[in-house]
Structures are given as C-alpha cells and as structure tokens.
Amino acid sequence: MEKRITNVSGFLKGVLFGAVVFGTVALFTAPHSGAETRQIIREKSEDVRDKTVETIENVRDQVDTAISGIRQRTDQLVERVGES
C-alpha cells in the first residue's frame, strides 16, 4: 500500500513539475502578447460567428426552397387524386 502511495505521489510531482516547465516554456516562446492574443481570438471568433450566421441563412433558404417544392408536389398529387 505504501508503495502505491509513493508511486501516486511521484506521479503527481512529475505532473506538477511538467506543468511548471511547460508553462514557463510557453510563456517565453509565445508568439504574441496577451493583449494581441486576445485580439486575435476576438477577430477569429467574430469570423466564425459571421460564417455561422451565413451558413444558417443558406440552410434556411435551402429548407424554404425544399418546403416550397414539396408543397407544390403535394398540391399536384392532391389535384390528381381529386381528378380520379
């Protein structure tokens, strides 16, 4: 049991050490400052939002067109059935 606790403790120390090292390396090798990074994220999120809105509008148009076609076909079938 004690060996298991030691293994878990060693593992957690390794994870913590790795996180500190990774954070330090990331901090010094970051291509942009925090403000620049936030601006980039903001711009990209606006682009994604705009593309999403455009896609939704295109899908709505396609659905409306499909519904109109289905209604026309349904009306034609109803007329044919009524004529029979």
C-alpha positions as CSV (number, residue, x, y, z in Angstrom):
1,M,0.0,0.0,0.0
2,E,2.8,2.4,0.9
3,K,4.5,1.7,-2.5
4,R,1.3,2.6,-4.3
5,I,1.1,5.9,-2.4
6,T,4.7,6.6,-3.3
7,N,4.0,5.9,-6.9
8,V,1.0,8.2,-7.0
9,S,2.9,10.9,-5.1
10,G,5.8,10.6,-7.6
11,F,3.4,10.7,-10.5
12,L,1.7,13.9,-9.2
13,K,5.1,15.5,-8.5
14,G,6.1,14.7,-12.1
15,V,2.8,16.1,-13.5
16,L,3.3,19.3,-11.4
17,F,6.9,19.7,-12.5
18,G,6.0,19.1,-16.1
19,A,3.2,21.7,-15.9
20,V,5.5,24.3,-14.4
21,V,8.2,23.6,-17.1
22,F,5.6,23.7,-19.9
23,G,4.0,26.9,-18.6
24,T,7.4,28.6,-18.4
25,V,8.5,27.5,-21.9
26,A,5.1,28.5,-23.3
27,L,5.4,31.9,-21.6
28,F,8.8,32.6,-23.1
29,T,8.0,31.2,-26.6
30,A,4.5,32.8,-27.1
31,P,4.4,34.5,-30.4
32,H,2.2,37.3,-29.2
33,S,1.5,39.3,-26.0
34,G,-1.7,38.6,-24.0
35,A,-3.4,41.6,-25.5
36,E,-2.5,40.6,-29.0
37,T,-3.6,37.1,-28.4
38,R,-7.0,38.2,-27.1
39,Q,-7.4,40.5,-30.1
40,I,-6.6,37.6,-32.5
41,I,-9.1,35.4,-30.6
42,R,-11.7,38.1,-30.7
43,E,-11.3,38.6,-34.5
44,K,-11.3,34.9,-35.2
45,S,-14.4,34.4,-33.1
46,E,-16.2,37.2,-35.0
47,D,-15.2,35.5,-38.3
48,V,-16.6,32.2,-37.0
49,R,-19.8,33.9,-35.9
50,D,-20.2,35.6,-39.2
51,K,-19.7,32.3,-41.1
52,T,-22.1,30.5,-38.8
53,V,-24.8,33.2,-39.4
54,E,-24.2,33.0,-43.2
55,T,-24.4,29.2,-43.1
56,I,-27.6,29.2,-41.1
57,E,-29.1,31.7,-43.6
58,N,-28.1,29.5,-46.5
59,V,-29.6,26.4,-44.8
60,R,-32.8,28.3,-44.1
61,D,-33.0,29.3,-47.8
62,Q,-32.5,25.7,-48.9
63,V,-35.1,24.4,-46.5
64,D,-37.6,27.0,-47.6
65,T,-36.9,26.1,-51.2
66,A,-37.3,22.4,-50.4
67,I,-40.6,23.0,-48.5
68,S,-42.0,25.1,-51.4
69,G,-41.2,22.2,-53.8
70,I,-42.8,19.7,-51.5
71,R,-45.9,21.8,-51.2
72,Q,-46.2,22.2,-54.9
73,R,-45.8,18.4,-55.5
74,T,-48.3,17.7,-52.7
75,D,-50.8,20.1,-54.3
76,Q,-50.3,18.4,-57.7
77,L,-50.8,15.0,-56.2
78,V,-54.0,16.2,-54.4
79,E,-55.3,17.5,-57.7
80,R,-54.5,14.2,-59.5
81,V,-56.2,12.2,-56.8
82,G,-59.2,14.6,-56.9
83,E,-59.5,14.1,-60.6
84,S,-59.5,10.3,-60.3
